[in-house]
């Protein structure tokens, strides 16, 4: 059991830390968050070793949510999004992505978690739903709202591909 | 106004989460904490552990030495239990017996304190491996730390409102090898409800060596070094709390 666990930690630790960082925006907190999730995973390893990611992602998100609730006064969500150029620009610049990064930080934690799991960890909507402990429909709603607030248009992906061809 | 694509989102996530090297995973530390988590789950056996802990310990045939360094001890209440040679004492709010998967456990010692911000040690000689304990606080918001004197385990959190049963009970797998051979000591610390302890196990500007988390105390650091917090707060006459020690009589 222990060897399988050590192997899992060795393979997944950095990736989990990156996911946790995207949730917390602080590397020290992210590492603590992953450590806490792995402690909980170790305690039930025999039960989850066939598919540990499913459990670990869920613990990661839930633990972060509970920490965030306790510290909610430290974060002030805002409806104001940074403005970019008036005309659409399909050549993605570093500056634009920085603005996008700032905007993601202003999202409610649950929407941010849905985005990170879907677009960074490439989980399916069903897997995101498992991690968030909600229905697939609820995940789609969270993603849709988050993308709308960020002004991310899924349709633009196809347009960009066409423009490049 | 800029409109982004899903690819922009992926790139932003990838770029901002990149780093040269991070802290290596401490697998041994994870295992050690995981083992403690397992132990807690096993010994609680259905008791709610949402925050703090309560413990009961049983003493039969032997006199429990209950001591506090400086806190005021409220007089013992109760009377001896039939069939036992031990000095059986009860305290307000503690039942004489509690049910457990191993059958009824008898209250052998109950003590009420007003000791806040200081260590209270309860030494007892277990008579079975099913020793349990329970703690009740007049103010459910006080912070409660319970740990064994060897610091092999601890539970820390708000005292909360507890039921009439055990908060924690040992079994064959959770006790130390010398459990029945030597006296055991439980350490209990109660800190005021308004103690500046963070809700998060992590915080910025933390100095783990000093147990500090910027200004508030790190919740994870307190169980490891309650002496430092106690030294800062000093002993106080706070609200009362009661510890009860239970065990399987005649084992």
Interface residues (C-beta under 8 A of the other chain):
Chain A: X2 X5 X6 X9 X10 X13 X14 X17 X18 X19 X21 X22 X26 X27 X28 X29 X31 X32 X33 X34 X35 X36 X38 X39 X40 X41 X42 X43 X45 X67 X70 X71 X83 X84 X85 X86 X88 X89 X90 X92 X96 X97 X98 X99 X100 X101 X104 X115 X116 X119 X120 X147 X150 X151 X152 X153 X154 X156 X157 X160
Chain B: X1 X2 X3 X4 X5 X6 X7 X8 X9 X10 X11 X12 X13 X14 X15 X16 X17 X18 X19 X22 X23 X24 X25 X26 X27 X29 X30 X31 X33 X34 X35 X37 X38 X41 X198 X199 X200 X201 X202 X203 X204 X206
